[in-house]
Amino acid sequence: MSFEQGSWSASVASSELVAEDEYRGSVTIQLLTGEPTSLGIGQDAVDGEGIQLRVPGDSVEIRGAQARDAINGITASSTSGGGYQES
């Protein structure tokens, strides 16, 4: 099993944080700085909907088929940033 890490940034338009990967088993996403961030799995992120990372330190682990989809993020204002680890 291999682990890969990366960083991401989100703003007021839905953007891809983690690319689709048909071989990924799980991915953990963490908010490190900035604004609350809404996540969309396999679809555009919509502010205030889906999984919410509200304060720096919040994280979520996604496993199985959903972990293979692209993960998108959006903020209500300004920007946010974070990191991810996938396996």
ABEGO torsion letter per residue (X at the ends): XBBBBBBBBBBABBBBABBBBAABABBBBBBABEBBBBBBBGBBBBBGBEBBBABBGBBBBBBEAAAABBBBBBBABEBBBBBBBBX
